Amino acid sequence: MSGVARRLLVAIGGVLASSVLVFVMLRVLPGDIATTRLGIDATPEALAELRSEYGLDRPLVAQYADWMGSAARGDLGTSLVTGDDVRGDIAARLDVTIPLVMLSSFVAVALSMWIGQRAAVRRKRIFGAVATTITQVGVAVPTFVIGVGLITVFAVQLRLLPAGGFPTNGWRQPIDALRSIALPVAALAATQTAVLVRFARSQALDFVASDAFRTARSTGRTVDAALSTARRMVLSPVLGVTALQLSTLLTGAVVVESVFALPGLGSMMVRDIANRDVPKVQSTLLVVVVLVFTLRFVVDFINDRLDPRRLT
């Protein structure tokens, strides 16, 4: 079996296993939509009637089979609170969350590559020490603290960027949308960059200590020119770690969307959990799981092209 086919099967199995876990966990949590809508003083008869209306009294296996069967056909159900189509709500929110995650990942990978390689070359100089210190601080400081700091500096004091919100017309107002998402991207990328720099620096250190780097320098090539031959070697593990961090990155997006008042998937899910809107929450989590495994599959495929040894 080829490496691509094997990873595809792993991704499908991971989605199915995660869907079972999501379904079960949402059923064992205390409280449900009936209690939320009728209140704690509702009679058992009224609660049972509403649960029957929502189909929550059916066997769990039947509920799961119906949910996954509908999801496979593209039907993610209807919100029990608003009555809106869940697929439409998720699609509208993904217009914010997907660009936020993708742009922050791109920024983090690019910055970590640049900082990591130069920190390796200048490991005994001030730049190397400062870069190492900043990355340690970046890992320790929570994302919401970074977000609040960015708002204080760039929105409140300098008034260069908005403190939060998103244009009502979305990406049909591209300049306003990019301005609104700039600080959230920076906040989310900061923590991710701090983690990735350590891997980029470690890989670059191995290359700097190699004969290939010394030979390139002895022939008169500049440091940047000598490092250019190692970019694929450094990029491969950085992308690998990025793929492993995708679930953490989406979790961080929930925090960032709350801090910057962005109408994204994370802020919607927090509200739906509070409302005990189980069908909407489980379908949203299913979409997140599919996104994570899809992006990891794509990143692994790119790594296969960067490093042919991974095909074995």
N, C-alpha and C positions, 0 to 999 in steps of 0.2 A: 504494500500500500504506500502511495506517495506521501510526502510530508504534508502537502496541501490537503489531500483527502483525509489524512489522519487528524489534522487540526480542525477541519470542518466537522468531522464526527464528534470531536471533543467539544466544539462550540455548541453543537446541537444538544449533546448530552448535558452540557452545563446549563443551557437555557431551560431544559426540561426539569433538571434537578432543582434549579433556582425557583422555577414556577411552583413546584410542590412546596418548597420551603416557605415561599411568600404566602401561598394559600393557607397553609397550616398555621403559620405564625399569626396571621390576621384573624384566624378563628379562635385562637386560644387567648388572645388579649382580652382583658375585661372590658365590658360595655359593648354596645352595638348601636346601629342606627335607630332601632326601635326605642331604646332607652334615651338616646339623644333627642329624638323628636317628641316623645311623649312625656319625658321627665321621670325622675325617680319616684314620683308619687302615682304613676300610672298603675292600673290594676293588672294582674297577671293575664287576665282575659284579653285586655286591650293590647298588651305587648305581644301575646301569642298571635292575635289576629293580624297585627302589622307585620310580624315576622313571616307569617304565612303569605301575606300579600307580596312581600319582597322575595319569597322563595327561600328564606333562611332556615326553614324547618325541614328542608329536603335533605336526604343523605349527602354527606360531604363528597363522596365519590361522584355522585350525580352532578353536584354543583361544580366540581372541578372539571369534569368531562364537558359539561356545557360551556364553561368559561373558555377552556382551551380550544374546543371545537369552534366556537364563535371567533376567538382570536385568530385562529388559523385562516378564517375566511375574511379577516380584516375588520370584524365587528368587535369592538372593545367594550360594548355595553353602554348603559345609560346611567348617569349620575342619579343616585337615590335622593339627593338633596335638591338639585336644580332641575332634574329631568333632561339635561342637555346631553348631547352625544359625546361620549368620552373621547372618541378618536379626534373629533374636531377640536375639543379643548386642548388635548395633548399636542396636536399639530400646531396650534396657535402659540403654545408656550415653547415649543421646540425652536421656533424662530428666534428666540432669545437665548435659550440654554445651549443649543448646538454651536452658534458662533462664539459664545462666551468660552466654552470648553475648548473648541478647536483653536481659537486665536491665542488663548492663554497657553495651550500646549505648544503651539508654534513658537511663541515668544520664549517660553521656558527652554525649549530644546536649543534654539538659536543662541540665547544668552549663555546657557550652560556650556555649550561647545566652545564659545569664544572665551569665556572666563576660565573654564577648566584647562584648556590648552595653555593659556598664558600663565595661569597659576602654576602649572607643572614646569614650564620653562623658567619662571621667575620664583621658584619655590623658596629660594634663600634670600629673596629680596622683599622689600616692603609690600609690593603688590601681592605676592603669594601669601604673606601673613594676613594682609587685610582681607583678601578673598576668602581664605579659610575661616576667619573670624566672622565675616558677614554671613557665610553659609550656615555656620552653627547657630547664629542668632536667628536667621530666617527659619530654620527648622523649629526652634524653640518658641517663637512668637506665634500666637494663634492668628488665623486668617482674618478674623473679624477685627482684631486689633490693628492689623496692617490696613484694613479697609477704612477704619475710623481715622487713622493717621493720614491716609491719602486724601480723605474728604477734608480734614482740617487744613491741610497744606494747600491743595490744588483747587478746592472748591470754595472754602471759607476765606482763607487768607489771600491767595493769589487770584481767585475768581476766574480761573482758566477753563474749568470743566464743571459740568453740573454735578451736584451732590448725589443725585439719584433720579429714578424714573426712567421712562422710555417713551419715545414719540408715539402718539396715538396712531399714526399711520405706519409705524414700524419701519421696515427697511425701504419703504417708498420714500422716506426722508433719510437717505444714506448718510449725509453729513451729520445730522442731528443724532442718528442712531449710533454712529461711530463715536461721537463725542460722549454719548450717554454710557457706552460700554467700555470706554477707555480705562477709567479707574477700576471698574470691576475686573477687567482683564489683568491689569497690573497687580491687583491684590491677589488674584488667584494664581498668577504666574510666579509671584514672589516666593511663595512657599515651595512650589514645584521646582523652581530654579535652584533653590538652596539644596534640595535633595539631589538633583541631577548633576550639579557641579562636582560633587564628590566622586561620582562615577566617571565623569568625563576627565577629571583631574587624575584619577587613579590609572585610567587607561592611557592617558597621555604621558604619564610618568614612565610607564613601561616602554613607550616608544622613544621618549627622550633618552632613556638609558641604553637604547639599542644601537647596534653598529650602523644601521641604516640612517639614523638621525646624525650620528657623528660623521659619517661619510658625506652626507648632504651638506653639512656645515663646512666640512674641510674643503669642499669644492667651490666654496664662495657663495652658496645659496643663503638667503636671508632666513631668519627664524620662521617667518610666515610661510615662505616657500618650502622649507623643510617640513613644516607641520602639515602642509597641504596633502602630503602623501599619506598621512595618518588619519585624515578626516573620516574616511569610511570605517576605519577600525574603531575610532572613538564614537562615531554616531551609532553603530550597531548596539552596544550595550545601553547607551542612553535611550534609544528607542525602545529597547526591551524593558527597561525600568518604567518608561512612560506608559507602556501597555499594562504593566502590572499596577500602575497607580491610577488607572482610569476610574475604577470604582471610588477610590478616595477623592479623585478630582471632582467627580459628580457630587459626592457628599459635600466637598468644599463649596461647590456651586450653590448648594442650598443656603449655606451661610452667607455667601457673597450676595446672592439675590435678595436675601432678607435685609442685609446692611444697606444695600443701594436701592431698595424698593423696586427691583426689576420684576416684571411679570413673566417669570420663567417657570420651568417645570418644578423646581425645588420649592418655591414659595407656594405654588398651587398645591403641592403634595402635603406641605405642612398644614395648610388650611383644611384639606380633605381628611387628614388623619384626625384633626380636632373634631370634625363633624361626623366621624365614624362612617364615612362614605366608602364602605369596603369595596364595592365593584370598581369604583374609580381609582382608589389607592392601589389595588392589586393590578389593575391594567397599567397604571402609570409605572409601577415597579417592574412589570414585565417589559415595558418598552425600554426602561433604563437598563435592564439586564441584557436585552437584545442589543442595545447600543454598545454596551461594554464589550460583549463577546465579539460583535462585528468589528469594532475598532481594534481589538486585540488581534483578531484574525488578519486584518489589513496590515497592522504594524509588523506582525510576524512574517507576512508575505514580503513586505519591503525588506525586512532583515535577511530573508532568504536571498534576495537579489544583492544585498550588500556583502554578505558573507556566504559564499557557496558551501562552506562546511556545514552550515545548518540544515542543508537538504538531506543529510545522511540520517 
